[in-house]
Amino acid sequence: MNVILCGMMGAGKTTIGIKIAEITGRRWYDTDGLITDKHGKISDIFEYYGEAHFRKLETDIVKELAGKDDLVISTGGGLVLKKENNALLQKNGKIVFLRATLETLAKRLKVDGERPLLQTSTENIRVRLGRLLQERTPVYEQAADYIVDVDGKTPTEIAREIVALTNEA
């Protein structure tokens, strides 16, 4: 069984995924990292090929990982918005939604050119982030087997909580 982390950009999926892998001895994969390794920068993919193409690349990665076992998978922020991805991941895994408040996310994120959905000239970053959070939270909650609040906790505390929840110690 795999442990799959979902949630908004800035929720800590990568950092916490690494911690879970350290605690459990499992292999860790980051879907955005795998896409970047194979296809280049995500911001370039969005710019030159569009979001739909990027979402197809995500599904290709999910198909590759879903057939494996004993993994920790940190997903991109929008990956579980596609029902096909969730169905594939849930066949051999438990999805954990890392829930964070807008305040926490805004503190953690900055415009670095690597988060294309925050790149906009017409909307304040915090407003855009708040809108994405409002749109995506119900989908994350529906996809999740477990919900873990991350505000005010260290990555190690969160990782240990997830390991206990998923009985993966």
N, C-alpha and C positions, 0 to 999 in steps of 0.2 A: 504494500500500500504506500502511496505517495502522500506527502503533505504539500498542499498547494496554497500559496499566500496570494490574496487579492486585496485590492484597495486602491485608494487614490495615490497619485504620484506624491511622494513626500511622506507616505505613511510608514515607511521603513521596511518595505518588503525585501529589499536586497540585504540590508544589514541584518535583519532578523532571520532571513533565510540562511545566511552564512552561520549565524549563531546556532540555529537548530541543527545544521549539518555538523558543526563542531561537537555539540552535545550528543548527538545520536550516531555519529560516524557515517552518516549517509552522504551520498553525492549531492551537490547543490548545483542547480541550473537557474539561470536568469533568462527568461524568454527574450527580453530586449537585448541582452548581451549576445545571445546566440544569433539574433537577427543582425546585429551590428557586425559580428564576426563574419557572417556570410555575405551581407549585402551592403555594408557601409553605414554611415551615420543615419540615424532615424530622421533627423531634421532634413537631410538630403532626400531620403526616400519620400517623405511627405511632400517636399517641394517639387521634386521631379516626376513622381509617379502618383502622388495623391494618397489620401488616407485609406481608400478602399484597397489599394494595392498592399499597403502596410498591413491591414487587417488580414488579408489573404496570407501574407508571410507568417503572421502570428498563428493562424490556423495550421499551416504547414509544420511549424515548430511543435504545436500541441500534438499533432498526429504522431510526430516523431517521439515525443517524450511520454505520451500517455500509455504506450505499450511497454514501457520499462517499469521497474519496481524499485521500491526503497529509495526514492528520490525526495529531495526538497526542491520545490519549484517556486521561484518568485516570478509572478506574472507582471506584464505591463499593465498599466492602469486601466486600459480599455479592453483587455483581452476577454474578460468574462462577460462583457456586454453582448457577446455573440453566443447564442444558445448552443450552437454546434460545439464550440470550445468547451463549454461547461459539461455537456454530455460526455465528451471524450475524457475530460479530466476526472469526472465523478465515477467512471467505470473502475478506476484503480486508485482512487485517492479521496482525501478529505480536504475540502476547501475551507480555508480560514480567512475571514474578512478582518483585516487590520483597520479598525475604525478610529479615525482621528478627527478632531474638531478643525474647523476652518482656521482658528488661531494657530494651532499647532502646525498645520500644513503651510500656512503663510510664512511662519517663522523659518521653516526648513527649506522652502523653495526660493530660488532666485532665477531670474531670467539669464540663462546661460547658452541659449541657442540649441539646447538639446531637448527641450520640451516643447515640441511644435504646437500643442494645443493651448499653450499659454502665450504664444506669440501672436499678438494682435495689436493693431495700431489704434483701434477704436474703443477698446475696453480696458479699464484698469485691471491689472493682474489679479488683485484680490477679488474683484467682482467676477471676473472670468472663473477663477478657482472656485468661488462660492457657488456659481451657477453649475459648474461641472459636478461639484460635490452634491448639490441638491438633485441633479438629474441621475447621478450614478448610485447614490447610496441605496435606494430601493432595489436596484439590480444586484448590487453586491450582497445585500441582506438575503435576497431570494436565492442566490447562487451558493451561499455559504452553508456549510455544515456547522460551523462555529463562528462566533463573533467575539473578537478580543479588542477591548479598548486599549489604545496605546498611549494616551495622554498621561504625562507625569510618571511614566515607567521607563526603566532602562531597557535597551535591547536584550540584555541577558534575562531580565525579569520576564519580558514578553515571550522570549524563546522558551523559557522553562514552563511558563503557563501553557503555551501551545503544545509542548511535548506532553505535559500532564493531561491536557484535554484529549489529545489524539492517541494517548496510551503508547507513545513511541519511545519511551525511555529505555 
